[in-house]
Amino acid sequence: MVPLCSTSCPLPVQSEYQGHIQMLMSYVDPSSDGIIVAGGDGTVMEVLNGLMQRQDAVSVQPSPWLYIPSGSVVHRRWPGTW
């Protein structure tokens, strides 16, 4: 997960445990240009749940985000392509 920005970007954040990404989404700056997410369907669900559970979820316009599928099912489905 990498917040997009035009001048400087923080290092990528790797999930350390189940629910970690969901918790981190509460710290994402709502004025950021967007978010890049690489992972499986569980990672996507954590991003969406984390964004929807924010205290300011109703008033904040959602940042655009890019999803790069890289879960374990992707690797099993297309062997030899990674």
C-alpha positions as CSV (number, residue, x, y, z in Angstrom):
1,M,0.0,0.0,0.0
2,V,1.6,3.3,-1.1
3,P,-0.1,6.7,-0.9
4,L,0.3,8.5,-4.2
5,C,1.8,11.9,-4.2
6,S,3.4,14.3,-6.6
7,T,6.4,15.4,-4.6
8,S,7.4,12.7,-2.1
9,C,6.0,9.3,-1.2
10,P,6.4,7.3,2.0
11,L,7.9,3.8,1.7
12,P,5.5,1.0,0.8
13,V,3.7,-0.5,3.8
14,Q,3.5,-4.2,4.1
15,S,0.8,-5.9,6.1
16,E,2.2,-7.6,9.2
17,Y,-1.0,-9.2,10.5
18,Q,-4.7,-9.7,9.7
19,G,-6.5,-6.4,10.1
20,H,-3.3,-4.3,9.8
21,I,-4.1,-2.6,6.5
22,Q,-7.6,-1.9,7.8
23,M,-6.2,-0.1,10.8
24,L,-3.7,1.8,8.7
25,M,-6.4,3.1,6.5
26,S,-7.6,5.3,9.4
27,Y,-4.3,7.2,9.1
28,V,-4.4,7.9,5.3
29,D,-4.5,11.6,4.6
30,P,-7.9,12.2,2.8
31,S,-6.2,14.8,0.7
32,S,-3.7,12.3,-0.8
33,D,-3.8,11.8,-4.6
34,G,-4.6,8.1,-4.2
35,I,-3.5,4.7,-3.0
36,I,-1.8,1.8,-4.7
37,V,-2.8,-1.6,-3.3
38,A,-1.1,-4.9,-4.2
39,G,-2.5,-8.1,-2.7
40,G,-5.4,-10.5,-2.8
41,D,-9.0,-10.1,-2.1
42,G,-8.4,-10.0,1.6
43,T,-6.2,-7.0,1.2
44,V,-8.9,-5.2,-0.9
45,M,-11.5,-6.0,1.8
46,E,-9.2,-4.5,4.5
47,V,-8.7,-1.3,2.4
48,L,-12.4,-0.9,1.8
49,N,-13.4,-1.7,5.4
50,G,-10.8,0.6,6.8
51,L,-11.9,3.5,4.6
52,M,-15.6,2.9,5.4
53,Q,-15.0,2.7,9.1
54,R,-13.2,6.1,9.4
55,Q,-14.9,8.7,11.6
56,D,-14.9,11.1,8.6
57,A,-16.0,8.5,6.0
58,V,-19.2,10.3,5.1
59,S,-17.6,13.7,4.7
60,V,-14.4,12.8,3.0
61,Q,-14.2,12.2,-0.8
62,P,-12.6,8.8,-1.4
63,S,-9.1,8.9,-2.8
64,P,-8.7,7.0,-6.1
65,W,-6.8,3.8,-5.7
66,L,-5.1,1.3,-8.0
67,Y,-5.4,-2.4,-7.3
68,I,-2.6,-4.8,-8.5
69,P,-3.8,-8.4,-8.1
70,S,-1.0,-10.4,-6.5
71,G,-2.7,-12.8,-4.1
72,S,-1.9,-16.6,-4.0
73,V,-4.8,-17.5,-6.3
74,V,-3.3,-15.3,-9.1
75,H,0.0,-17.2,-8.8
76,R,-1.7,-20.7,-8.9
77,R,-4.0,-19.7,-11.8
78,W,-1.2,-18.5,-14.2
79,P,1.8,-20.6,-13.3
80,G,5.1,-19.6,-14.8
81,T,4.0,-16.0,-15.6
82,W,5.4,-14.4,-12.4
